[in-house]
Amino acid sequence: SLQSFMTHFFPDADKVYAADSSTDLQSVLRMVTTQAPRGIRWRDTRPYMLAERVEFDASAADPQVGRLAITGYIRGANLSANRLIHIPSFGDFQIEHILAVPVAMEAAAGAAIEEDDEPVELDRADPALQDSLVAANEPDQLNNEQTWPEDAEMDAWKTQMAQMEQQEEEAERANGDRVVRVPKGMSAYQAAWIPEDDDEDEDSDSDSDMSDDEDMDGEYSDAESMASDNAEQEYEDVNTAGATSVNGADDQDEDLLSAEEEAAHLKAYLKERERRNRDDAQFPDEVDTPMDRQARERFARFRGLQSFRTSPWDPYENLPLDFARIFQFENFKRTQQRVLRATQTAPARVGMRVRIVLQNVPRDVMAHAENAGSQRPFVMFALHQYEHQMSVVHFTVTRSADYEEPVRSKDPLVVHFGFRRYTVRPLFSQHLHGGATVNNVHKFERFLKPGEVSVGTIFAPIQFGTVPVSLYLPTSHDGALPTLVGTGSSMHANPSRILAKRVILTGAPFKIHTRGAVIRYMFFNSDDVNWFKPVQIYTKYGRVGHIRESLGTHGYMKCFFDGPIKQMDTVCMNLYKRVFPKWNTELWSEHNQTDEQKRQWIGPVVEPSVAMEI
């Protein structure tokens, strides 16, 4: 029916009105006149301005940097000169002062509206209270040192380092221009390790065991065949300093691929991504135990958890160096409430016509304002306190139904975070609707799954309040509009949220006797069985058990379960490792994009509308 159709596409609509007759049209118009537009909550909690006039005053020391004056009406919330101003595509800037520029009253009907001659200063930035432009901390590499070296030790260390650098420079000068004849394809770095005199190696091998000499007797025929093959092999003269020449010709363009090869490599890469996405959907997190490497070395950074939701996990354990650069709040909600209350006492009130003077602004901002004036408005937003500092930011995201390509964690994307845009490589994890677990551990997702709500994690500036988030591809496929990947909303900045990457080791039952069974193919040596013996195992049919002992030397193990298992069952072991986002967040800048990308993000040029005469 029409009612169900409208409810599906417009779930917030309370009633559907007909407009078949003039009476129905009057009812619709009466309803429209009594409605009030809903406010945008995340925008109304912070100051922002639609610029009416933008002026630039270049600095005498550097003409490319100066002061930028923006005139307009304050909207949203009150503004203080101690806060920072964010200009999309250009970043954050400090305020020098704020001037009140009221509009003069009309002297008579039809008179022009002009500004007062003498603007009044509302607020000036206080250097002691003004927000800093420092976004990250400088990590102290010696923060964990127990003792501090004395001056004599430091001087001796510097002298030793200087001597070592001098010796390396002399060695490079002595061996840097040495030309060695090597098989074609060997790099200059490999050629530098070839000794000048091969007799030294023969002398060092003269003391080898007699058994080695006897084993070499059976290899003479192979050596002769290899020598005949090497005679036909091409050789080249390699300069150990890095210059490579073959018969006096330069061969630098040899490694470049043709257009057909590039297309074939791209096709193979996309096919491999599709296969991994399909395998992850059918067998999530299952990996094969390597046969040529010990499992305790391959999974050295993984651990077993008896309970994923309740087992303890220290959030400050083995953190990377990037976590020393971020900011963390003791109580995020309380800080957010205090910051939002501070806007109520700001001197520049909502609705006032003011002129905001920014300092140390590049000239490109003024050029952008002049070029974009005929296409779209020039908008600026004010940041709350601490919103310039970096932290670990999370946001919910739901994949768009129109985008069908696989989206992996760490794929480059453009995120619209409220009024700010960044190029990021987010990590995806599971979203728990019932709240965080006891240990705040959340499962890492390799792919953004369709139809499910996931959580993205990035390094980004702090954001107070809930703002809408949308993810786009850096470059659109069709070239018309940006490709939407997913949408969601922001969450609290929480560096202690643990993203655990899970791997599942699987094995097959070999012999079954009531509750006991011999399992194979999970490990391939007895040392690995004893190493992972404390970790709990389970089956896909719901049985839980543990490893009792190792059998033999090929990885067979005796296991006991809480009930009989079936021969067709699969035995699994879960291992977890914490993963961290990378420090690769950058401000998305419009003026750094290509012409094709600008057409995608900006859209067609719209002619300015002509003002109506009243």
Secondary structure per residue as TSV (DSSP state, phi and psi in degrees):
chain	resnum	aa	ss	phi	psi
A	1	S	-	360.0	168.9
A	2	L	H	-65.8	-35.6
A	3	Q	H	-65.0	-44.6
A	4	S	H	-67.6	-35.2
A	5	F	H	-63.9	-45.6
A	6	M	H	-68.5	-35.2
A	7	T	H	-67.0	-33.2
A	8	H	H	-67.6	-44.1
A	9	F	H	-90.8	-22.6
A	10	F	-	-131.5	76.3
A	11	P	T	-68.5	-21.4
A	12	D	T	-84.4	-8.0
A	13	A	-	-73.1	127.7
A	14	D	-	-81.4	-32.4
A	15	K	-	-152.0	148.8
A	16	V	-	-106.5	126.1
A	17	Y	-	-104.4	139.1
A	18	A	-	-89.0	151.1
A	19	A	-	-135.9	48.1
A	20	D	S	-86.4	-29.5
A	21	S	S	-126.3	173.4
A	22	S	H	-66.8	-33.3
A	23	T	H	-65.1	-40.4
A	24	D	H	-65.5	-38.0
A	25	L	H	-64.4	-39.0
A	26	Q	H	-64.1	-37.3
A	27	S	H	-65.5	-39.4
A	28	V	H	-66.0	-43.5
A	29	L	H	-65.9	-37.8
A	30	R	H	-63.9	-38.3
A	31	M	H	-68.7	-38.5
A	32	V	H	-65.8	-39.1
A	33	T	H	-69.0	-20.7
A	34	T	T	-95.5	-3.7
A	35	Q	-	-88.5	150.4
A	36	A	-	-120.6	133.9
A	37	P	-	-65.7	143.4
A	38	R	-	-74.4	139.3
A	39	G	-	-81.1	156.7
A	40	I	-	-92.9	106.6
A	41	R	H	-62.7	-44.6
A	42	W	H	-66.4	-26.9
A	43	R	H	-84.9	-31.3
A	44	D	H	-76.9	-11.2
A	45	T	T	-90.8	3.7
A	46	R	S	-140.6	151.7
A	47	P	-	-72.0	141.8
A	48	Y	E	-151.2	164.4
A	49	M	E	-147.6	138.7
A	50	L	E	-97.8	110.5
A	51	A	-	-68.9	133.5
A	52	E	S	-95.5	-32.9
A	53	R	E	-145.7	137.6
A	54	V	E	-127.8	125.9
A	55	E	E	-128.0	148.7
A	56	F	E	-128.2	133.1
A	57	D	E	-121.0	107.0
A	58	A	E	-69.2	148.7
A	59	S	-	-79.2	149.2
A	60	A	S	-71.0	-32.1
A	61	A	S	-75.7	-41.2
A	62	D	-	-136.7	109.9
A	63	P	T	-66.1	-17.6
A	64	Q	T	-82.3	-7.1
A	65	V	E	-130.1	143.3
A	66	G	E	-170.8	-159.4
A	67	R	E	-100.1	140.9
A	68	L	E	-119.4	124.3
A	69	A	E	-106.7	123.1
A	70	I	E	-117.7	124.9
A	71	T	E	-113.0	133.9
A	72	G	E	173.8	-172.7
A	73	Y	E	-97.5	135.7
A	74	I	E	-75.8	132.6
A	75	R	E	-127.8	162.2
A	76	G	S	87.9	-79.0
A	77	A	S	-145.2	171.8
A	78	N	-	-70.5	156.1
A	79	L	B	-123.5	139.6
A	80	S	-	-116.6	147.1
A	81	A	T	-72.3	-11.9
A	82	N	T	-83.5	-6.9
A	83	R	S	-91.1	168.5
A	84	L	E	-97.8	156.2
A	85	I	E	-113.2	132.1
A	86	H	E	-106.5	124.9
A	87	I	E	-109.2	118.6
A	88	P	T	-53.5	137.6
A	89	S	T	76.8	-3.6
A	90	F	T	-126.8	-22.1
A	91	G	E	109.4	-158.8
A	92	D	E	-107.3	145.3
A	93	F	E	-139.3	154.5
A	94	Q	E	-88.8	149.8
A	95	I	E	-92.1	135.4
A	96	E	E	-86.2	-52.3
A	97	H	E	-162.5	165.6
A	98	I	E	-122.3	128.4
A	99	L	E	-112.2	139.6
A	100	A	E	-85.0	121.6
A	101	V	-	-122.3	77.8
A	102	P	-	-72.2	158.1
A	103	V	B	-89.6	131.1
A	104	A	-	-69.1	144.5
A	105	M	-	-69.6	150.1
A	106	E	-	-70.2	127.5
A	107	A	S	-72.5	-34.4
A	108	A	S	-152.9	168.3
A	109	A	T	-63.6	132.2
A	110	G	T	86.8	-2.4
A	111	A	-	-75.3	153.7
A	112	A	-	-73.1	149.2
A	113	I	-	-91.2	122.7
A	114	E	-	-127.1	163.3
A	115	E	B	-85.7	156.9
A	116	D	-	-65.9	152.7
A	117	D	S	-71.9	-33.9
A	118	E	S	-119.4	99.3
A	119	P	-	-66.9	148.5
A	120	V	E	-101.7	133.0
A	121	E	E	-77.0	120.9
A	122	L	E	-86.6	-43.6
A	123	D	E	-155.7	144.7
A	124	R	E	-127.4	141.9
A	125	A	-	-65.7	135.4
A	126	D	-	-95.9	117.5
A	127	P	T	-57.5	-28.0
A	128	A	T	-78.0	-24.9
A	129	L	T	-111.2	-7.3
A	130	Q	S	-72.2	141.7
A	131	D	-	-66.2	139.4
A	132	S	-	-86.2	156.8
A	133	L	S	-89.1	5.1
A	134	V	-	-76.7	117.2
A	135	A	-	-95.8	-21.3
A	136	A	S	-139.6	154.3
A	137	N	-	-79.3	157.1
A	138	E	-	-95.6	111.5
A	139	P	-	-67.2	139.6
A	140	D	-	-93.6	112.2
A	141	Q	T	-68.2	-24.6
A	142	L	T	-102.2	22.2
A	143	N	T	-68.2	-26.9
A	144	N	T	-97.6	8.0
A	145	E	-	-72.1	137.2
A	146	Q	S	-87.3	-33.8
A	147	T	S	-127.1	151.5
A	148	W	-	-106.6	128.6
A	149	P	-	-66.8	150.6
A	150	E	-	-78.5	169.7
A	151	D	H	-64.6	-37.5
A	152	A	H	-64.2	-39.1
A	153	E	H	-67.6	-37.9
A	154	M	H	-66.2	-40.3
A	155	D	H	-65.2	-40.3
A	156	A	H	-65.4	-37.8
A	157	W	H	-66.6	-41.9
A	158	K	H	-63.6	-40.6
A	159	T	H	-63.4	-42.0
A	160	Q	H	-65.1	-41.3
A	161	M	H	-64.8	-38.1
A	162	A	H	-64.3	-40.5
A	163	Q	H	-65.2	-40.8
A	164	M	H	-65.1	-40.0
A	165	E	H	-65.8	-38.1
A	166	Q	H	-65.9	-40.8
A	167	Q	H	-64.7	-38.7
A	168	E	H	-65.9	-39.5
A	169	E	H	-64.9	-40.2
A	170	E	H	-65.6	-38.7
A	171	A	H	-66.4	-38.1
A	172	E	H	-66.8	-39.7
A	173	R	H	-66.6	-34.1
A	174	A	H	-74.4	-38.3
A	175	N	H	-109.6	-1.8
A	176	G	T	-68.7	-34.6
A	177	D	T	-101.2	16.7
A	178	R	-	-75.2	131.8
A	179	V	E	-103.2	124.8
A	180	V	E	-120.1	139.5
A	181	R	E	-92.9	115.9
A	182	V	E	-132.4	164.3
A	183	P	E	-61.6	149.7
A	184	K	T	-64.6	134.3
A	185	G	T	107.5	-16.1
A	186	M	-	-77.2	136.9
A	187	S	-	-79.6	169.0
A	188	A	H	-67.7	-31.7
A	189	Y	H	-66.9	-41.0
A	190	Q	H	-68.5	-37.0
A	191	A	H	-66.9	-28.3
A	192	A	H	-66.7	-21.2
A	193	W	T	-86.9	-7.0
A	194	I	S	-74.7	123.6
A	195	P	-	-68.6	156.3
A	196	E	S	-73.9	-34.9
A	197	D	-	-120.2	119.7
A	198	D	T	-81.1	-8.5
A	199	D	H	-67.8	-27.0
A	200	E	H	-66.0	-36.7
A	201	D	H	-68.5	-34.3
A	202	E	H	-68.6	-37.4
A	203	D	H	-66.8	-37.9
A	204	S	H	-69.9	-24.1
A	205	D	G	-90.2	-1.3
A	206	S	G	-72.0	-18.6
A	207	D	G	-95.1	16.4
A	208	S	S	-73.3	166.6
A	209	D	-	-69.4	156.3
A	210	M	H	-68.2	-26.8
A	211	S	H	-66.2	-33.7
A	212	D	H	-66.9	-36.7
A	213	D	H	-66.7	-36.4
A	214	E	H	-68.8	-35.3
A	215	D	H	-68.1	-26.0
A	216	M	H	-75.5	-17.3
A	217	D	H	-64.4	-34.2
A	218	G	T	-80.3	0.9
A	219	E	T	-111.7	7.4
A	220	Y	H	-64.2	-39.7
A	221	S	H	-63.9	-39.2
A	222	D	H	-66.6	-38.2
A	223	A	H	-65.7	-37.6
A	224	E	H	-66.1	-39.4
A	225	S	H	-67.0	-37.5
A	226	M	H	-66.8	-36.3
A	227	A	H	-65.1	-37.7
A	228	S	H	-67.3	-34.4
A	229	D	H	-69.4	-38.5
A	230	N	H	-68.1	-25.5
A	231	A	H	-65.6	-31.3
A	232	E	H	-88.0	-6.1
A	233	Q	S	-76.9	144.7
A	234	E	-	-76.7	141.8
A	235	Y	E	-118.6	158.4
A	236	E	E	-143.5	155.9
A	237	D	E	-93.8	119.3
A	238	V	E	-111.4	125.7
A	239	N	E	-84.3	122.3
A	240	T	T	-64.5	-13.9
A	241	A	T	-75.8	-12.8
A	242	G	S	128.3	-14.1
A	243	A	-	-88.6	128.9
A	244	T	E	-115.9	133.1
A	245	S	E	-136.9	141.0
A	246	V	E	-122.6	109.0
A	247	N	T	55.3	34.7
A	248	G	T	79.7	6.3
A	249	A	E	-107.7	145.3
A	250	D	E	-80.0	137.7
A	251	D	-	-126.7	35.0
A	252	Q	G	-75.3	-28.5
A	253	D	G	-88.0	10.3
A	254	E	G	-69.8	-31.8
A	255	D	G	-82.7	-8.1
A	256	L	-	-74.3	139.9
A	257	L	-	-93.4	149.9
A	258	S	-	-78.4	173.9
A	259	A	H	-65.7	-37.7
A	260	E	H	-66.1	-41.1
A	261	E	H	-66.8	-39.1
A	262	E	H	-62.3	-42.6
A	263	A	H	-65.1	-38.2
A	264	A	H	-66.9	-41.1
A	265	H	H	-64.9	-40.4
A	266	L	H	-64.8	-40.7
A	267	K	H	-64.1	-40.5
A	268	A	H	-67.0	-36.8
A	269	Y	H	-66.2	-44.0
A	270	L	H	-66.1	-35.8
A	271	K	H	-66.2	-38.6
A	272	E	H	-67.2	-39.5
A	273	R	H	-62.4	-40.4
A	274	E	H	-66.2	-38.2
A	275	R	H	-66.3	-42.3
A	276	R	H	-65.9	-37.4
A	277	N	H	-64.7	-39.3
A	278	R	H	-68.8	-42.0
A	279	D	H	-65.7	-36.2
A	280	D	H	-68.0	-31.1
A	281	A	H	-75.2	-35.7
A	282	Q	H	-83.5	-43.8
A	283	F	S	-127.1	76.6
A	284	P	T	-64.8	128.6
A	285	D	T	69.0	5.6
A	286	E	E	-81.7	132.9
A	287	V	E	-130.3	157.5
A	288	D	-	-92.9	136.9
A	289	T	-	-72.3	128.0
A	290	P	-	-66.4	140.0
A	291	M	S	-90.4	-24.0
A	292	D	S	-96.1	8.8
A	293	R	S	-148.1	144.1
A	294	Q	-	-70.5	139.2
A	295	A	H	-67.1	-32.2
A	296	R	H	-69.3	-19.6
A	297	E	H	-87.4	-39.7
A	298	R	H	-65.3	-39.1
A	299	F	T	-111.7	42.1
A	300	A	T	-68.2	-30.0
A	301	R	T	-90.6	1.7
A	302	F	-	-95.8	160.1
A	303	R	B	-140.6	160.4
A	304	G	-	-100.8	144.5
A	305	L	-	-124.0	130.2
A	306	Q	S	-69.1	-38.2
A	307	S	-	-136.1	124.4
A	308	F	T	-66.6	-27.3
A	309	R	T	-94.9	-26.1
A	310	T	T	-119.4	-15.4
A	311	S	S	-65.7	136.3
A	312	P	-	-68.9	143.4
A	313	W	-	-148.3	116.1
A	314	D	-	-71.3	118.6
A	315	P	T	-71.6	-13.4
A	316	Y	T	-106.5	25.3
A	317	E	S	-96.0	126.6
A	318	N	S	52.6	51.0
A	319	L	-	-78.3	146.3
A	320	P	-	-72.2	169.7
A	321	L	G	-66.4	-26.2
A	322	D	G	-63.4	-26.4
A	323	F	G	-71.7	-14.1
A	324	A	G	-79.0	-8.0
A	325	R	S	-99.5	-10.2
A	326	I	S	-95.7	172.9
A	327	F	-	-113.9	145.5
A	328	Q	-	-137.5	141.6
A	329	F	-	-99.6	144.0
A	330	E	S	-69.2	-38.5
A	331	N	-	-141.2	103.1
A	332	F	H	-66.2	-42.8
A	333	K	H	-65.4	-41.0
A	334	R	H	-67.2	-39.7
A	335	T	H	-64.5	-39.2
A	336	Q	H	-63.3	-42.6
A	337	Q	H	-64.3	-40.6
A	338	R	H	-66.6	-39.4
A	339	V	H	-67.8	-40.8
A	340	L	H	-69.6	-33.0
A	341	R	H	-69.5	-26.3
A	342	A	H	-66.1	-23.9
A	343	T	G	-71.7	-17.6
A	344	Q	G	-71.0	-25.8
A	345	T	G	-101.3	9.0
A	346	A	-	-68.6	144.6
A	347	P	S	-71.5	-33.8
A	348	A	B	-83.4	108.0
A	349	R	-	-86.5	161.3
A	350	V	T	-67.1	135.9
A	351	G	T	94.2	-10.1
A	352	M	-	-80.3	143.6
A	353	R	E	-91.3	116.3
A	354	V	E	-131.4	167.3
A	355	R	E	-123.2	116.0
A	356	I	E	-98.8	123.8
A	357	V	E	-104.8	116.6
A	358	L	E	-99.1	152.3
A	359	Q	E	-116.8	152.8
A	360	N	E	56.9	51.0
A	361	V	E	-104.4	131.5
A	362	P	E	-69.2	154.5
A	363	R	H	-65.0	-22.5
A	364	D	H	-61.4	-26.7
A	365	V	H	-66.0	-41.8
A	366	M	H	-66.4	-40.5
A	367	A	H	-64.3	-37.5
A	368	H	H	-65.2	-40.7
A	369	A	H	-65.4	-38.0
A	370	E	H	-70.4	-39.8
A	371	N	H	-73.5	-34.0
A	372	A	H	-88.8	-1.9
A	373	G	T	-63.0	-34.6
A	374	S	T	-85.9	-10.6
A	375	Q	T	-105.0	-45.2
A	376	R	S	-154.7	161.8
A	377	P	-	-74.0	160.7
A	378	F	-	-98.3	114.6
A	379	V	E	-118.7	142.3
A	380	M	E	-132.1	148.5
A	381	F	E	-123.7	146.6
A	382	A	E	-97.1	140.6
A	383	L	-	-94.0	144.9
A	384	H	-	-73.2	170.1
A	385	Q	T	-62.1	138.4
A	386	Y	T	75.1	-0.3
A	387	E	T	-79.1	-2.5
A	388	H	T	-92.0	-17.8
A	389	Q	S	-79.6	149.3
A	390	M	E	-86.9	147.0
A	391	S	E	-157.3	-177.5
A	392	V	E	-89.6	111.1
A	393	V	E	-108.0	139.8
A	394	H	E	-120.5	152.9
A	395	F	E	-153.2	145.6
A	396	T	E	-81.5	148.7
A	397	V	E	-148.4	136.7
A	398	T	E	-119.0	128.4
A	399	R	E	-66.9	140.5
A	400	S	-	-72.3	139.5
A	401	A	T	-71.8	-20.3
A	402	D	T	-81.3	-16.7
A	403	Y	-	-102.6	118.2
A	404	E	-	-108.0	-6.5
A	405	E	S	-74.8	151.7
A	406	P	-	-66.9	140.5
A	407	V	-	-119.4	112.1
A	408	R	B	-95.9	157.8
A	409	S	T	-63.3	144.4
A	410	K	T	74.5	9.4
A	411	D	-	-73.5	141.1
A	412	P	-	-68.6	128.3
A	413	L	E	-139.8	163.0
A	414	V	E	-108.6	120.2
A	415	V	E	-107.6	130.5
A	416	H	E	-96.8	105.3
A	417	F	E	-105.5	83.8
A	418	G	T	70.4	-114.5
A	419	F	T	-102.3	6.2
A	420	R	E	-115.8	148.7
A	421	R	E	-128.2	138.9
A	422	Y	E	-138.6	155.5
A	423	T	E	-97.1	121.1
A	424	V	E	-135.7	169.3
A	425	R	-	-130.9	82.7
A	426	P	-	-75.2	154.5
A	427	L	E	-101.1	135.6
A	428	F	E	-103.9	143.9
A	429	S	E	-144.8	169.0
A	430	Q	E	-70.9	146.0
A	431	H	-	-107.9	122.2
A	432	L	-	-96.7	117.5
A	433	H	T	-71.7	-25.6
A	434	G	T	-83.8	2.3
A	435	G	-	108.4	177.6
A	436	A	-	-71.5	155.7
A	437	T	-	-75.0	175.0
A	438	V	S	-64.4	-40.0
A	439	N	S	-95.9	3.0
A	440	N	-	60.3	36.7
A	441	V	E	-103.1	132.9
A	442	H	E	-131.9	140.2
A	443	K	E	-75.1	129.8
A	444	F	E	-73.3	138.1
A	445	E	E	-111.4	129.1
A	446	R	S	-73.9	-29.9
A	447	F	B	-130.1	152.1
A	448	L	-	-82.7	107.3
A	449	K	-	-83.0	140.7
A	450	P	T	-72.9	145.0
A	451	G	T	78.9	2.4
A	452	E	S	-123.3	150.0
A	453	V	E	-90.8	123.2
A	454	S	E	-117.3	170.6
A	455	V	E	-118.6	126.0
A	456	G	E	-96.5	142.2
A	457	T	E	-127.4	128.6
A	458	I	E	-145.7	164.4
A	459	F	E	-86.3	121.1
A	460	A	E	-157.3	163.1
A	461	P	E	-61.1	151.1
A	462	I	-	-67.3	143.4
A	463	Q	-	-131.2	119.3
A	464	F	-	-88.8	142.0
A	465	G	S	83.8	168.6
A	466	T	-	-94.5	120.0
A	467	V	-	-120.9	152.1
A	468	P	E	-71.0	145.9
A	469	V	E	-128.2	135.5
A	470	S	E	-137.9	141.7
A	471	L	E	-111.1	136.0
A	472	Y	E	-132.2	158.5
A	473	L	-	-76.3	145.5
A	474	P	S	-59.9	-34.8
A	475	T	S	-131.6	131.3
A	476	S	-	-75.7	149.9
A	477	H	S	-75.7	-44.4
A	478	D	S	-84.6	-12.3
A	479	G	S	78.9	4.4
A	480	A	S	-98.8	-56.8
A	481	L	S	-132.8	159.7
A	482	P	-	-60.9	140.9
A	483	T	-	-84.4	116.1
A	484	L	E	-78.6	126.4
A	485	V	E	-97.7	-43.0
A	486	G	E	-169.3	166.1
A	487	T	E	-134.0	159.8
A	488	G	E	-177.5	-152.4
A	489	S	E	-146.6	160.4
A	490	S	E	-79.3	158.6
A	491	M	-	-124.5	179.2
A	492	H	-	-70.2	147.8
A	493	A	-	-71.6	120.2
A	494	N	-	-144.4	94.5
A	495	P	T	-69.1	-16.9
A	496	S	T	-86.0	2.8
A	497	R	-	-72.1	123.5
A	498	I	E	-97.0	125.5
A	499	L	E	-103.7	110.7
A	500	A	E	-104.1	120.5
A	501	K	E	-86.3	126.3
A	502	R	E	-105.0	137.0
A	503	V	E	-124.1	143.3
A	504	I	E	-116.9	117.6
A	505	L	E	-92.0	132.2
A	506	T	E	-118.5	150.0
A	507	G	E	-142.1	167.1
A	508	A	E	-119.9	141.3
A	509	P	E	-66.8	136.2
A	510	F	E	-103.6	-49.0
A	511	K	E	-135.3	141.2
A	512	I	E	-125.6	132.4
A	513	H	E	-139.0	102.6
A	514	T	T	48.6	-115.2
A	515	R	T	-85.0	-13.4
A	516	G	E	-96.4	156.2
A	517	A	E	-158.3	152.4
A	518	V	E	-101.5	121.4
A	519	I	E	-108.7	139.7
A	520	R	E	-133.5	169.6
A	521	Y	S	72.7	0.7
A	522	M	S	-83.8	-39.6
A	523	F	-	-132.2	164.8
A	524	F	S	-127.3	14.8
A	525	N	S	-157.4	157.8
A	526	S	H	-70.2	-29.3
A	527	D	H	-63.6	-39.0
A	528	D	H	-67.5	-35.8
A	529	V	H	-63.4	-44.7
A	530	N	H	-68.7	-30.8
A	531	W	H	-68.8	-42.9
A	532	F	T	-95.6	15.6
A	533	K	T	-61.8	-37.2
A	534	P	T	-71.7	-13.3
A	535	V	S	-79.2	137.1
A	536	Q	-	-73.6	144.4
A	537	I	E	-119.2	162.9
A	538	Y	E	-152.2	170.0
A	539	T	E	-117.2	162.5
A	540	K	T	-71.5	-14.3
A	541	Y	T	-95.4	9.1
A	542	G	S	101.5	4.7
A	543	R	-	-84.5	146.5
A	544	V	E	-122.6	139.4
A	545	G	E	-158.0	-164.9
A	546	H	E	-150.9	163.7
A	547	I	E	-84.3	129.0
A	548	R	E	-91.1	-51.3
A	549	E	E	-162.7	166.7
A	550	S	E	-93.1	144.8
A	551	L	E	-118.7	117.4
A	552	G	T	73.1	-160.5
A	553	T	T	-118.8	7.7
A	554	H	T	-109.4	16.9
A	555	G	T	92.7	4.9
A	556	Y	E	-72.1	146.4
A	557	M	E	-147.0	146.0
A	558	K	E	-94.0	126.4
A	559	C	E	-126.3	152.1
A	560	F	E	-123.4	140.4
A	561	F	E	-124.3	172.0
A	562	D	S	-81.4	4.2
A	563	G	S	-173.4	170.5
A	564	P	-	-64.2	142.4
A	565	I	-	-110.1	164.5
A	566	K	-	-99.9	156.9
A	567	Q	T	-67.9	-29.5
A	568	M	T	-83.0	-2.4
A	569	D	-	-74.7	163.8
A	570	T	-	-123.4	130.5
A	571	V	E	-93.0	133.1
A	572	C	E	-127.0	153.4
A	573	M	E	-136.7	125.3
A	574	N	E	-94.1	130.7
A	575	L	E	-126.4	144.5
A	576	Y	E	-129.2	147.0
A	577	K	E	-142.1	136.5
A	578	R	E	-78.7	135.5
A	579	V	E	-116.1	152.5
A	580	F	-	-127.9	148.7
A	581	P	-	-71.3	159.6
A	582	K	-	-96.2	152.2
A	583	W	S	-82.5	75.1
A	584	N	-	-129.8	16.2
A	585	T	-	-77.6	127.4
A	586	E	E	-131.6	149.0
A	587	L	E	-68.7	127.1
A	588	W	-	-74.0	120.2
A	589	S	-	-112.7	129.5
A	590	E	G	-71.1	-37.3
A	591	H	G	-75.6	-6.8
A	592	N	G	-95.3	2.1
A	593	Q	S	-89.1	160.1
A	594	T	-	-74.4	169.9
A	595	D	H	-62.6	-37.5
A	596	E	H	-66.9	-41.4
A	597	Q	H	-67.8	-35.7
A	598	K	H	-63.0	-39.5
A	599	R	H	-65.3	-32.0
A	600	Q	H	-70.9	-43.4
A	601	W	H	-85.4	-32.6
A	602	I	H	-90.6	-39.7
A	603	G	-	92.7	-179.1
A	604	P	S	-68.9	155.9
A	605	V	-	-73.5	129.1
A	606	V	-	-106.3	126.5
A	607	E	-	-68.4	140.6
A	608	P	-	-65.0	141.0
A	609	S	-	-74.9	149.8
A	610	V	-	-89.1	130.7
A	611	A	-	-68.9	141.1
A	612	M	-	-83.3	141.4
A	613	E	-	-84.2	127.5
A	614	I	-	-106.8	360.0
